[in-house]
Amino acid sequence: MPKSPTPDDKRMAGQARLAAIVIAAAAVIWVGGNLLGGRLGWDPRYAFLLDFSALAAFVWGLVVTWRVWRRRGN
């Protein structure tokens, strides 16, 4: 009989799900923003802002994923 997930398991699953959503949304917004900015001739500083925002979202998502992975191993 499978054991039911503990509240900690549910919390970690929620954190992992949130990290996945943030990473996916950042990728879509980053690519879409760069395509749109190139077509509309946006100033390059907006491209850098978009790049740094996406980078921050990716780093945050990877840190959260790493923390969930480390907790799961113990």
Phi and psi restraints in degrees (range 20) as a CNS / XPLOR table:
assign (resid 1 and name C) (resid 2 and name N)
       (resid 2 and name CA) (resid 2 and name C) 1.0 -69.6 20.0 2
assign (resid 2 and name N) (resid 2 and name CA)
       (resid 2 and name C) (resid 3 and name N) 1.0 141.9 20.0 2
assign (resid 2 and name C) (resid 3 and name N)
       (resid 3 and name CA) (resid 3 and name C) 1.0 -81.4 20.0 2
assign (resid 3 and name N) (resid 3 and name CA)
       (resid 3 and name C) (resid 4 and name N) 1.0 149.2 20.0 2
assign (resid 3 and name C) (resid 4 and name N)
       (resid 4 and name CA) (resid 4 and name C) 1.0 -78.2 20.0 2
assign (resid 4 and name N) (resid 4 and name CA)
       (resid 4 and name C) (resid 5 and name N) 1.0 148.6 20.0 2
assign (resid 4 and name C) (resid 5 and name N)
       (resid 5 and name CA) (resid 5 and name C) 1.0 -68.6 20.0 2
assign (resid 5 and name N) (resid 5 and name CA)
       (resid 5 and name C) (resid 6 and name N) 1.0 142.6 20.0 2
assign (resid 5 and name C) (resid 6 and name N)
       (resid 6 and name CA) (resid 6 and name C) 1.0 -79.7 20.0 2
assign (resid 6 and name N) (resid 6 and name CA)
       (resid 6 and name C) (resid 7 and name N) 1.0 165.4 20.0 2
assign (resid 6 and name C) (resid 7 and name N)
       (resid 7 and name CA) (resid 7 and name C) 1.0 -58.7 20.0 2
assign (resid 7 and name N) (resid 7 and name CA)
       (resid 7 and name C) (resid 8 and name N) 1.0 -34.1 20.0 2
assign (resid 7 and name C) (resid 8 and name N)
       (resid 8 and name CA) (resid 8 and name C) 1.0 -67.0 20.0 2
assign (resid 8 and name N) (resid 8 and name CA)
       (resid 8 and name C) (resid 9 and name N) 1.0 -39.3 20.0 2
assign (resid 8 and name C) (resid 9 and name N)
       (resid 9 and name CA) (resid 9 and name C) 1.0 -61.5 20.0 2
assign (resid 9 and name N) (resid 9 and name CA)
       (resid 9 and name C) (resid 10 and name N) 1.0 -42.2 20.0 2
assign (resid 9 and name C) (resid 10 and name N)
       (resid 10 and name CA) (resid 10 and name C) 1.0 -65.6 20.0 2
assign (resid 10 and name N) (resid 10 and name CA)
       (resid 10 and name C) (resid 11 and name N) 1.0 -39.0 20.0 2
assign (resid 10 and name C) (resid 11 and name N)
       (resid 11 and name CA) (resid 11 and name C) 1.0 -66.3 20.0 2
assign (resid 11 and name N) (resid 11 and name CA)
       (resid 11 and name C) (resid 12 and name N) 1.0 -42.7 20.0 2
assign (resid 11 and name C) (resid 12 and name N)
       (resid 12 and name CA) (resid 12 and name C) 1.0 -65.5 20.0 2
assign (resid 12 and name N) (resid 12 and name CA)
       (resid 12 and name C) (resid 13 and name N) 1.0 -37.8 20.0 2
assign (resid 12 and name C) (resid 13 and name N)
       (resid 13 and name CA) (resid 13 and name C) 1.0 -64.6 20.0 2
assign (resid 13 and name N) (resid 13 and name CA)
       (resid 13 and name C) (resid 14 and name N) 1.0 -38.9 20.0 2
assign (resid 13 and name C) (resid 14 and name N)
       (resid 14 and name CA) (resid 14 and name C) 1.0 -65.3 20.0 2
assign (resid 14 and name N) (resid 14 and name CA)
       (resid 14 and name C) (resid 15 and name N) 1.0 -39.7 20.0 2
assign (resid 14 and name C) (resid 15 and name N)
       (resid 15 and name CA) (resid 15 and name C) 1.0 -66.2 20.0 2
assign (resid 15 and name N) (resid 15 and name CA)
       (resid 15 and name C) (resid 16 and name N) 1.0 -42.0 20.0 2
assign (resid 15 and name C) (resid 16 and name N)
       (resid 16 and name CA) (resid 16 and name C) 1.0 -64.2 20.0 2
assign (resid 16 and name N) (resid 16 and name CA)
       (resid 16 and name C) (resid 17 and name N) 1.0 -40.4 20.0 2
assign (resid 16 and name C) (resid 17 and name N)
       (resid 17 and name CA) (resid 17 and name C) 1.0 -64.1 20.0 2
assign (resid 17 and name N) (resid 17 and name CA)
       (resid 17 and name C) (resid 18 and name N) 1.0 -43.2 20.0 2
assign (resid 17 and name C) (resid 18 and name N)
       (resid 18 and name CA) (resid 18 and name C) 1.0 -62.7 20.0 2
assign (resid 18 and name N) (resid 18 and name CA)
       (resid 18 and name C) (resid 19 and name N) 1.0 -42.6 20.0 2
assign (resid 18 and name C) (resid 19 and name N)
       (resid 19 and name CA) (resid 19 and name C) 1.0 -61.9 20.0 2
assign (resid 19 and name N) (resid 19 and name CA)
       (resid 19 and name C) (resid 20 and name N) 1.0 -41.4 20.0 2
assign (resid 19 and name C) (resid 20 and name N)
       (resid 20 and name CA) (resid 20 and name C) 1.0 -64.2 20.0 2
assign (resid 20 and name N) (resid 20 and name CA)
       (resid 20 and name C) (resid 21 and name N) 1.0 -41.5 20.0 2
assign (resid 20 and name C) (resid 21 and name N)
       (resid 21 and name CA) (resid 21 and name C) 1.0 -65.3 20.0 2
assign (resid 21 and name N) (resid 21 and name CA)
       (resid 21 and name C) (resid 22 and name N) 1.0 -42.2 20.0 2
assign (resid 21 and name C) (resid 22 and name N)
       (resid 22 and name CA) (resid 22 and name C) 1.0 -64.3 20.0 2
assign (resid 22 and name N) (resid 22 and name CA)
       (resid 22 and name C) (resid 23 and name N) 1.0 -43.4 20.0 2
assign (resid 22 and name C) (resid 23 and name N)
       (resid 23 and name CA) (resid 23 and name C) 1.0 -63.9 20.0 2
assign (resid 23 and name N) (resid 23 and name CA)
       (resid 23 and name C) (resid 24 and name N) 1.0 -45.4 20.0 2
assign (resid 23 and name C) (resid 24 and name N)
       (resid 24 and name CA) (resid 24 and name C) 1.0 -65.2 20.0 2
assign (resid 24 and name N) (resid 24 and name CA)
       (resid 24 and name C) (resid 25 and name N) 1.0 -43.9 20.0 2
assign (resid 24 and name C) (resid 25 and name N)
       (resid 25 and name CA) (resid 25 and name C) 1.0 -65.7 20.0 2
assign (resid 25 and name N) (resid 25 and name CA)
       (resid 25 and name C) (resid 26 and name N) 1.0 -40.0 20.0 2
assign (resid 25 and name C) (resid 26 and name N)
       (resid 26 and name CA) (resid 26 and name C) 1.0 -62.4 20.0 2
assign (resid 26 and name N) (resid 26 and name CA)
       (resid 26 and name C) (resid 27 and name N) 1.0 -41.0 20.0 2
assign (resid 26 and name C) (resid 27 and name N)
       (resid 27 and name CA) (resid 27 and name C) 1.0 -64.7 20.0 2
assign (resid 27 and name N) (resid 27 and name CA)
       (resid 27 and name C) (resid 28 and name N) 1.0 -44.7 20.0 2
assign (resid 27 and name C) (resid 28 and name N)
       (resid 28 and name CA) (resid 28 and name C) 1.0 -65.2 20.0 2
assign (resid 28 and name N) (resid 28 and name CA)
       (resid 28 and name C) (resid 29 and name N) 1.0 -45.3 20.0 2
assign (resid 28 and name C) (resid 29 and name N)
       (resid 29 and name CA) (resid 29 and name C) 1.0 -66.4 20.0 2
assign (resid 29 and name N) (resid 29 and name CA)
       (resid 29 and name C) (resid 30 and name N) 1.0 -38.3 20.0 2
assign (resid 29 and name C) (resid 30 and name N)
       (resid 30 and name CA) (resid 30 and name C) 1.0 -64.2 20.0 2
assign (resid 30 and name N) (resid 30 and name CA)
       (resid 30 and name C) (resid 31 and name N) 1.0 -50.4 20.0 2
assign (resid 30 and name C) (resid 31 and name N)
       (resid 31 and name CA) (resid 31 and name C) 1.0 -66.1 20.0 2
assign (resid 31 and name N) (resid 31 and name CA)
       (resid 31 and name C) (resid 32 and name N) 1.0 -46.2 20.0 2
assign (resid 31 and name C) (resid 32 and name N)
       (resid 32 and name CA) (resid 32 and name C) 1.0 -62.8 20.0 2
assign (resid 32 and name N) (resid 32 and name CA)
       (resid 32 and name C) (resid 33 and name N) 1.0 -40.6 20.0 2
assign (resid 32 and name C) (resid 33 and name N)
       (resid 33 and name CA) (resid 33 and name C) 1.0 -65.8 20.0 2
assign (resid 33 and name N) (resid 33 and name CA)
       (resid 33 and name C) (resid 34 and name N) 1.0 -39.6 20.0 2
assign (resid 33 and name C) (resid 34 and name N)
       (resid 34 and name CA) (resid 34 and name C) 1.0 -67.2 20.0 2
assign (resid 34 and name N) (resid 34 and name CA)
       (resid 34 and name C) (resid 35 and name N) 1.0 -40.3 20.0 2
assign (resid 34 and name C) (resid 35 and name N)
       (resid 35 and name CA) (resid 35 and name C) 1.0 -64.5 20.0 2
assign (resid 35 and name N) (resid 35 and name CA)
       (resid 35 and name C) (resid 36 and name N) 1.0 -46.1 20.0 2
assign (resid 35 and name C) (resid 36 and name N)
       (resid 36 and name CA) (resid 36 and name C) 1.0 -65.4 20.0 2
assign (resid 36 and name N) (resid 36 and name CA)
       (resid 36 and name C) (resid 37 and name N) 1.0 -42.1 20.0 2
assign (resid 36 and name C) (resid 37 and name N)
       (resid 37 and name CA) (resid 37 and name C) 1.0 -64.0 20.0 2
assign (resid 37 and name N) (resid 37 and name CA)
       (resid 37 and name C) (resid 38 and name N) 1.0 -37.9 20.0 2
assign (resid 37 and name C) (resid 38 and name N)
       (resid 38 and name CA) (resid 38 and name C) 1.0 -66.6 20.0 2
assign (resid 38 and name N) (resid 38 and name CA)
       (resid 38 and name C) (resid 39 and name N) 1.0 -38.8 20.0 2
assign (resid 38 and name C) (resid 39 and name N)
       (resid 39 and name CA) (resid 39 and name C) 1.0 -73.2 20.0 2
assign (resid 39 and name N) (resid 39 and name CA)
       (resid 39 and name C) (resid 40 and name N) 1.0 -33.6 20.0 2
assign (resid 39 and name C) (resid 40 and name N)
       (resid 40 and name CA) (resid 40 and name C) 1.0 -92.9 20.0 2
assign (resid 40 and name N) (resid 40 and name CA)
       (resid 40 and name C) (resid 41 and name N) 1.0 -4.4 20.0 2
assign (resid 40 and name C) (resid 41 and name N)
       (resid 41 and name CA) (resid 41 and name C) 1.0 70.7 20.0 2
assign (resid 41 and name N) (resid 41 and name CA)
       (resid 41 and name C) (resid 42 and name N) 1.0 38.7 20.0 2
assign (resid 41 and name C) (resid 42 and name N)
       (resid 42 and name CA) (resid 42 and name C) 1.0 -64.5 20.0 2
assign (resid 42 and name N) (resid 42 and name CA)
       (resid 42 and name C) (resid 43 and name N) 1.0 154.9 20.0 2
assign (resid 42 and name C) (resid 43 and name N)
       (resid 43 and name CA) (resid 43 and name C) 1.0 -61.8 20.0 2
assign (resid 43 and name N) (resid 43 and name CA)
       (resid 43 and name C) (resid 44 and name N) 1.0 141.2 20.0 2
assign (resid 43 and name C) (resid 44 and name N)
       (resid 44 and name CA) (resid 44 and name C) 1.0 -59.1 20.0 2
assign (resid 44 and name N) (resid 44 and name CA)
       (resid 44 and name C) (resid 45 and name N) 1.0 -23.8 20.0 2
assign (resid 44 and name C) (resid 45 and name N)
       (resid 45 and name CA) (resid 45 and name C) 1.0 -65.0 20.0 2
assign (resid 45 and name N) (resid 45 and name CA)
       (resid 45 and name C) (resid 46 and name N) 1.0 -28.2 20.0 2
assign (resid 45 and name C) (resid 46 and name N)
       (resid 46 and name CA) (resid 46 and name C) 1.0 -71.5 20.0 2
assign (resid 46 and name N) (resid 46 and name CA)
       (resid 46 and name C) (resid 47 and name N) 1.0 -33.5 20.0 2
assign (resid 46 and name C) (resid 47 and name N)
       (resid 47 and name CA) (resid 47 and name C) 1.0 -64.8 20.0 2
assign (resid 47 and name N) (resid 47 and name CA)
       (resid 47 and name C) (resid 48 and name N) 1.0 -41.9 20.0 2
assign (resid 47 and name C) (resid 48 and name N)
       (resid 48 and name CA) (resid 48 and name C) 1.0 -65.2 20.0 2
assign (resid 48 and name N) (resid 48 and name CA)
       (resid 48 and name C) (resid 49 and name N) 1.0 -39.5 20.0 2
assign (resid 48 and name C) (resid 49 and name N)
       (resid 49 and name CA) (resid 49 and name C) 1.0 -61.8 20.0 2
assign (resid 49 and name N) (resid 49 and name CA)
       (resid 49 and name C) (resid 50 and name N) 1.0 -43.4 20.0 2
assign (resid 49 and name C) (resid 50 and name N)
       (resid 50 and name CA) (resid 50 and name C) 1.0 -64.3 20.0 2
assign (resid 50 and name N) (resid 50 and name CA)
       (resid 50 and name C) (resid 51 and name N) 1.0 -42.8 20.0 2
assign (resid 50 and name C) (resid 51 and name N)
       (resid 51 and name CA) (resid 51 and name C) 1.0 -62.6 20.0 2
assign (resid 51 and name N) (resid 51 and name CA)
       (resid 51 and name C) (resid 52 and name N) 1.0 -46.3 20.0 2
assign (resid 51 and name C) (resid 52 and name N)
       (resid 52 and name CA) (resid 52 and name C) 1.0 -68.9 20.0 2
assign (resid 52 and name N) (resid 52 and name CA)
       (resid 52 and name C) (resid 53 and name N) 1.0 -34.1 20.0 2
assign (resid 52 and name C) (resid 53 and name N)
       (resid 53 and name CA) (resid 53 and name C) 1.0 -65.8 20.0 2
assign (resid 53 and name N) (resid 53 and name CA)
       (resid 53 and name C) (resid 54 and name N) 1.0 -43.9 20.0 2
assign (resid 53 and name C) (resid 54 and name N)
       (resid 54 and name CA) (resid 54 and name C) 1.0 -64.2 20.0 2
assign (resid 54 and name N) (resid 54 and name CA)
       (resid 54 and name C) (resid 55 and name N) 1.0 -41.4 20.0 2
assign (resid 54 and name C) (resid 55 and name N)
       (resid 55 and name CA) (resid 55 and name C) 1.0 -61.0 20.0 2
assign (resid 55 and name N) (resid 55 and name CA)
       (resid 55 and name C) (resid 56 and name N) 1.0 -42.8 20.0 2
assign (resid 55 and name C) (resid 56 and name N)
       (resid 56 and name CA) (resid 56 and name C) 1.0 -62.6 20.0 2
assign (resid 56 and name N) (resid 56 and name CA)
       (resid 56 and name C) (resid 57 and name N) 1.0 -41.7 20.0 2
assign (resid 56 and name C) (resid 57 and name N)
       (resid 57 and name CA) (resid 57 and name C) 1.0 -65.6 20.0 2
assign (resid 57 and name N) (resid 57 and name CA)
       (resid 57 and name C) (resid 58 and name N) 1.0 -40.8 20.0 2
assign (resid 57 and name C) (resid 58 and name N)
       (resid 58 and name CA) (resid 58 and name C) 1.0 -64.8 20.0 2
assign (resid 58 and name N) (resid 58 and name CA)
       (resid 58 and name C) (resid 59 and name N) 1.0 -43.8 20.0 2
assign (resid 58 and name C) (resid 59 and name N)
       (resid 59 and name CA) (resid 59 and name C) 1.0 -64.3 20.0 2
assign (resid 59 and name N) (resid 59 and name CA)
       (resid 59 and name C) (resid 60 and name N) 1.0 -44.0 20.0 2
assign (resid 59 and name C) (resid 60 and name N)
       (resid 60 and name CA) (resid 60 and name C) 1.0 -59.7 20.0 2
assign (resid 60 and name N) (resid 60 and name CA)
       (resid 60 and name C) (resid 61 and name N) 1.0 -47.0 20.0 2
assign (resid 60 and name C) (resid 61 and name N)
       (resid 61 and name CA) (resid 61 and name C) 1.0 -61.9 20.0 2
assign (resid 61 and name N) (resid 61 and name CA)
       (resid 61 and name C) (resid 62 and name N) 1.0 -40.1 20.0 2
assign (resid 61 and name C) (resid 62 and name N)
       (resid 62 and name CA) (resid 62 and name C) 1.0 -68.9 20.0 2
assign (resid 62 and name N) (resid 62 and name CA)
       (resid 62 and name C) (resid 63 and name N) 1.0 -38.1 20.0 2
assign (resid 62 and name C) (resid 63 and name N)
       (resid 63 and name CA) (resid 63 and name C) 1.0 -64.4 20.0 2
assign (resid 63 and name N) (resid 63 and name CA)
       (resid 63 and name C) (resid 64 and name N) 1.0 -45.0 20.0 2
assign (resid 63 and name C) (resid 64 and name N)
       (resid 64 and name CA) (resid 64 and name C) 1.0 -63.5 20.0 2
assign (resid 64 and name N) (resid 64 and name CA)
       (resid 64 and name C) (resid 65 and name N) 1.0 -43.7 20.0 2
assign (resid 64 and name C) (resid 65 and name N)
       (resid 65 and name CA) (resid 65 and name C) 1.0 -61.9 20.0 2
assign (resid 65 and name N) (resid 65 and name CA)
       (resid 65 and name C) (resid 66 and name N) 1.0 -41.7 20.0 2
assign (resid 65 and name C) (resid 66 and name N)
       (resid 66 and name CA) (resid 66 and name C) 1.0 -63.0 20.0 2
assign (resid 66 and name N) (resid 66 and name CA)
       (resid 66 and name C) (resid 67 and name N) 1.0 -42.4 20.0 2
assign (resid 66 and name C) (resid 67 and name N)
       (resid 67 and name CA) (resid 67 and name C) 1.0 -64.5 20.0 2
assign (resid 67 and name N) (resid 67 and name CA)
       (resid 67 and name C) (resid 68 and name N) 1.0 -40.7 20.0 2
assign (resid 67 and name C) (resid 68 and name N)
       (resid 68 and name CA) (resid 68 and name C) 1.0 -64.0 20.0 2
assign (resid 68 and name N) (resid 68 and name CA)
       (resid 68 and name C) (resid 69 and name N) 1.0 -42.7 20.0 2
assign (resid 68 and name C) (resid 69 and name N)
       (resid 69 and name CA) (resid 69 and name C) 1.0 -63.2 20.0 2
assign (resid 69 and name N) (resid 69 and name CA)
       (resid 69 and name C) (resid 70 and name N) 1.0 -42.0 20.0 2
assign (resid 69 and name C) (resid 70 and name N)
       (resid 70 and name CA) (resid 70 and name C) 1.0 -66.8 20.0 2
assign (resid 70 and name N) (resid 70 and name CA)
       (resid 70 and name C) (resid 71 and name N) 1.0 -40.1 20.0 2
assign (resid 70 and name C) (resid 71 and name N)
       (resid 71 and name CA) (resid 71 and name C) 1.0 -68.2 20.0 2
assign (resid 71 and name N) (resid 71 and name CA)
       (resid 71 and name C) (resid 72 and name N) 1.0 -34.4 20.0 2
assign (resid 71 and name C) (resid 72 and name N)
       (resid 72 and name CA) (resid 72 and name C) 1.0 -69.0 20.0 2
assign (resid 72 and name N) (resid 72 and name CA)
       (resid 72 and name C) (resid 73 and name N) 1.0 -31.3 20.0 2
assign (resid 72 and name C) (resid 73 and name N)
       (resid 73 and name CA) (resid 73 and name C) 1.0 -73.0 20.0 2
assign (resid 73 and name N) (resid 73 and name CA)
       (resid 73 and name C) (resid 74 and name N) 1.0 -21.5 20.0 2
